Amino acid sequence: MIVDLRSDTLTKPTKEMLAVMASAEVGDDVFGEDPTVNLLERRMAELFDQEAGLFCASGTMANQLAIKAQTQPMDEIIAHELCHIYYYETAGYAYNSGVSIKLCKGKDGLISPEDILTNIQPDYDWLPKTSLVTIENTHNKAGGTCYDLSTMQAISKTCNNHNLKLHLDGARIWNAMVAKNYQPEDFGSLFDTISICFSKGMGAPVGSVLVGNAVTIKKARRIRKAFGGGMRQAGILAAACLYSMDHHYELLQKDHQRAQALGSIFEQQHWIASVSPISTNIVIFDIVDSLSPQKVLEKLSEIGIKMIQFGPQTIRCVTHLDITDEHIHYVEEKLKNLPL
Ligand SMILES: *Cc1c(COP(=O)(O)O)cnc(C)c1O
């Protein structure tokens, strides 16, 4: 058995999902004529109480479009120091948009209105101009932590008061919705733009949707074309996203339960120093100083369990659609006699 816990991007489309993709009604989306893409974009805009949506090839593309559509060169964006936009998007904010980034420490991956206030640049010719705040919910690097609704409301208010745009990196927004039990209409309109991913826990092979007001999304559509992201019969992919909303969203709760179960198993291991609190589907733990993550990962891999290094002594696991109770049981049994 192979238990691949490296990422929730590893999920493969199910037979049922493939069948829906194969029979999707399609057209040329650059002409705006793909009915399935149009349906997905409309459905997401309505769900999150926004005017329009834009289907994108990746979460990174959706984030990059949001930054480019809402900043000018020489602007600055405010973000958490461990955020995906800073860490894992190849400095795309600088490359694509010509902006700098002001990183705040926050707490557990989450930033506060005070973090924003202390990082807004004063209005001088020699300083970048703060124009956009981005937050991540759930927060990947901090271990799947989620914002309270009240914090998102307060952040939105602060941004409004200071004329800053607010973007939500919602790579795992579905997980946050399940964990915090908020409805999309409760928080959707707090943001100027939201990137919503389908290719992680939701289990679609490809796709994110950027939602926002009509003007911003029209601008983002032009930029998407310039980035080479105008797709043609993309309805095949959009169909998988629609399917995931109808059939996989309700399974995320199970992923969270399995993450908790993994956490309890890890608590028992002598070679694990500490397990971080688990909020959603991400489990992060530190191994004891006498071992190296490379060695641990190698030993785990030999018995069919895959995880990834996430820091000098830190390892990450993620539960997802293709991880079952049997897999969790397998991990529990195998770790009983792991030769470490
Ligand atoms: C995965 C991820 C993204 C973007 O992912 P793609 O691989 O480009 O689809 C963006 N933000 C966060 C927090 C992520 O975890």
The ligand as an SDF file (V2000), in Angstrom:
LIG
                    3D

 15 15  0  0  0  0  0  0  0  0999 V2000
   -1.5050   25.5630   -3.5550 C   0  0  0  0  0  0  0  0  0  0  0  0
   -1.6690   26.9720   -3.1660 C   0  0  0  0  0  0  0  0  0  0  0  0
   -1.8160   28.0100   -4.1130 C   0  0  0  0  0  0  0  0  0  0  0  0
   -1.7450   27.8670   -5.6160 C   0  0  0  0  0  0  0  0  0  0  0  0
   -1.6550   26.6710   -6.0880 O   0  0  0  0  0  0  0  0  0  0  0  0
   -1.4620   26.2070   -7.6030 P   0  0  0  0  0  0  0  0  0  0  0  0
   -0.5920   25.0340   -7.4240 O   0  0  0  0  0  0  0  0  0  0  0  0
   -0.8400   27.2980   -8.3710 O   0  0  0  0  0  0  0  0  0  0  0  0
   -2.8220   25.8860   -8.0830 O   0  0  0  0  0  0  0  0  0  0  0  0
   -2.0180   29.2830   -3.6440 C   0  0  0  0  0  0  0  0  0  0  0  0
   -2.0890   29.5320   -2.3280 N   0  0  0  0  0  0  0  0  0  0  0  0
   -1.9660   28.5760   -1.3920 C   0  0  0  0  0  0  0  0  0  0  0  0
   -2.0820   28.9270    0.0360 C   0  0  0  0  0  0  0  0  0  0  0  0
   -1.7430   27.2580   -1.7730 C   0  0  0  0  0  0  0  0  0  0  0  0
   -1.6120   26.3190   -0.8310 O   0  0  0  0  0  0  0  0  0  0  0  0
  1  2  1  0
  2  3  1  0
  2 14  2  0
  3  4  1  0
  3 10  2  0
  4  5  1  0
  5  6  1  0
  6  7  2  0
  6  8  1  0
  6  9  1  0
 10 11  1  0
 11 12  2  0
 12 13  1  0
 12 14  1  0
 14 15  1  0
M  END
$$$$
